[in-house]
C-alpha cells in the first residue's frame, strides 16, 4: 500500500513537470512568432501611440522576458491562462466551456467502440469460423473508411432521411449519438483486433488449459480468465486514443456542428489567437499526463504483478 | 486378472492432428487401465505423445485433433460419446489435471483461492458463500501453511512448492477419482519435488487413481506402481515399476535408463549416439515397423518391416542375483534404489494398489530383441582427471554481493564465497533456486561487480576493472546458457551465430570463416548441414550444441555453463553431457558448471561447491562431497533425490537368446530396499 502511495506521489510530481515543460515550450514559441502580439491583439486598424502603449503595458509586454515568463508561470499555477485575442474572454473560461462537450463525445465514442469491439473479440477469438472471417473483414472496412465520409453518410441517412437524430448541434443525448457512432466506427476495428490478438494469446496459456480442466465453460474461460489478460495492450492503446479524442475531433465536430475543443482550436490557429492555442496546449498536456498515470494505475489493477515491476 | 472393472479403461487410443502436411498421428494405439488408488506412469521424451494421451482423457486435445479408441471408459461410462457439455461435468469433478509449472498454470492475475473456488463453482459443490472457506480448507489439505493468507495471494507471490500445492488443490477440489499429473514436479528443486511427490502419494493412499506423465525416471520410480514407456506415440514397454526400472528390456527403455547421469555412469559415455543426427521421437509418417528402429543399436531388418508384437518378459525370480559378469557401478550408493515410496513397497507387497495385485502386473515389451545384450557404451574420452596442472584460471576471493529488495533493504545474495578454477577442470556449482549460484556466475563472467572481494583471471584483477580494460580478455570466459533459443537472434543462421563469436559479424564475413565454423560444429557433433538453419529450425539438443560451439569460438579458457541441460530430455541431456566431456578432453577448457541436479553434477564435475542462501557450505572433490557429505544440507539434498534402480540398462551378458528367463538385477548390493513380491511371473 505504502509503495503505491509513493509511486502515485512521484508520478504526480512528474506530471506537474511535464505540464510546466509543455507550457514553457508554448511560451517560448509565442516569443518566436514574428510580428507584434499587441498589434495582433488590437486587430487590423493602426492604433494611436498612446492606446498602443497602454495596451502594451496592460498586457505586460513592456517587461523584460524573464519577468514575463515568471508571471506567465505564476498565472498558470493560479489557473489563469491569459486572454483570448479574438474572443476577448479569459482562455480558461473558453476552454472550460468547450471541454465538457468534448469529454462527452470522447467518452461516448470510446465506450461504444470498446463494448462493440470486446463483444466482437470475445465471440470470434481463436475460432476458425466463417463468422470470424466476416467480423475481420468488417473491422478492416471500418478502419479504412474515413470518418468524415461515415459522418456524412450517417447524417444523410438517420437525420435527413429518417429524422431520428438532430442534424446539427444539440446538447441532448440524441445529438450525441451520431457523432459518437462516427468516431466509434473508426476505433472498433483497431480495438477488436488488439483485443482478439490478446485473447488468442491468453487462450494458449497453460492456465486456460487448467481452467478448462476444472470444467469451466468456454464463455467463462474467455470472460473470467482470458479477457483480463487481453486488456493490458488495450489499456495502453486507450490512453493514447482517449487523449487524442479529448484533444478534439475537429472533423467530426465540424460535420455535426458541435461545440468542442477541436473547433475552437482550429479557429484559434487560423486566427493566430496565440494565448488560446497556448492554453489548449497546456490543457492537452495535462490531460495526457493524467491519462498516463491512470493507465499505469489500471495496469496495476488488472495485473497485480505490475506492482513489482512498474516503478 | 483380478480387477474386473478398472476405473479407467483405455484401449487402442489414437489421436491425430490435422496439419498442412496431412494428419499427424501423435498417439497410435495406446492401451492401459487404471484402478483406484493406483499410480500408472507414462514415460517418454518430448513428442512421444504422453501429454496428448493424458489430455485425451479430459477431452482437451484441442481443435483439429481426431480422437478414436476401441474403448475409452471412466467407471463404465463411455467417454467417446460425450459432448462438450458432458465433458465439462467430467473435468475437475471426475478427472483432475495438474500441469507442470504452476506459475503459468494458475491464472497469474487471480488469487489462488479464486482458482480453487472455480472448481467448486463449476460443479456446484458448495454454495457460493461457503466457497472461499472451502478453498482454504483444500489448501490446508494440500499441506499449505497459513492457508487463509495464501488463498488471498496470487501465484507469483508464492514459492514454487506452495504454488504447485495450490494447483494440486485446485485440481482435487472436485474430489475427482482420477488425477492426471503432467510433469507435476518438473522445474522444482529436489527437496520441493520430494514434498510434492509425498503429497501425491498421500492422495493415492486415499484412493485417488493417478496417471503420472513424466520424462524423469527417478520421479516415476518414487511414485508409480506401474510404468508404461512411450516412444513415438506407442507404448513400447510396460510393467511393474521395480521390475521395469531394474530390468528394462526394450532397447529404448534401456537407452533411457542408461542416459540417466547417475553415479554409475561416471567417466563413461551416457548416450548411445554421439551425433545429433539420431532420429527424433516425434512420430514419423506412417511407416511400417518399429518406430525406434532408426535409433536402435539392436535393430535388424525385421524390425523395420513390421510392428513387433507384445512379448511377455515375465517376472524375475525373487531374490535372483545378478550375474557376476555384469559390470557393477562403482558408486553403488549413489545410483541405488532406495525407491522411497510412502508405504515401503515391500510391506505393501503384492496387495498394494487397492486390488491391483502388483504381482500380476505383466511386464511386456513390444520388441523382438529384448534378450540381446546391450552394446557396451562407447568408451568415454580418456578423462585423465589427473591432467590439471596447478594452473589457476579463475580465483574467486571472498566475494560478497547484495541487492536492494522491494522494501528498500539490502538482501545479501552471495556471502563471502571463495574458490578456484584450474585449467582443464570442471567445478560444479550446486544449489537450489535462490542459493546465489547464478549471481556468483555473473561475477565470474564479469557482468556483476562484487561489493567486496575480488575475482582474478589468470592472476590478474578481473573484477573492479573498467569495461575497456576488461574487453580484451572477455573472450577468455564464455557462457553456455540454459535456453539457447532465447539467447540466439532468431533471424540469424547458425553460420552467422558462430561467425559473430569469431569476430566475423555479418553474413559475408561469416561465410569467409566457414572452415573454422564447420570445425567448431564438428567438435560438438554437428556437420555443415546445419549452417543455413535458424535457431527455431533446430531441435533442442542441436541448439545446445550450437550454443557450445559458439561459446568455444573465441577459444576461451573458461566456460560458464548455466543449467545447460536442465531443459532437455534425458536422452538429449546424455548427449550434451557427452559433448561437454569431449570438448574438455579436446581443448582442456576449464568449466564452471551450474546445476541443481546432483546426478548431472556428479557425472560431469571434478569438484563441487554446495551453496545455500548465498553461502558456500561445502566444497571439495565430487566423490567425497556427494558420497560423504560433511554438511547437513548436502546430506538433506542427497536424501531428497528420488532414486533409481541400478539403471545400467544392461541385460546380463550371460543371458543369451536361448535362455529367455531373465536373471534380472534384483537384490543389488546391500541396498535391497524391496523385493517385487513373491509372484514368479509366467516364463516364456
Interface residues (C-beta under 8 A of the other chain):
Chain A: X3 X128 X205 X206 X207 X209 X210 X211 X212 X213 X214 X215 X216 X217 X218 X220 X224 X225 X228 X229 X302 X303 X304 X305 X308
Chain B: X58 X60 X63 X84 X88 X89 X90 X91 X92 X93 X95 X96 X97 X99 X101 X104 X105 X106 X107 X108 X109 X110 X115 X118 X119 X122 X123 X154 X156 X167 X170 X171 X173 X174 X406
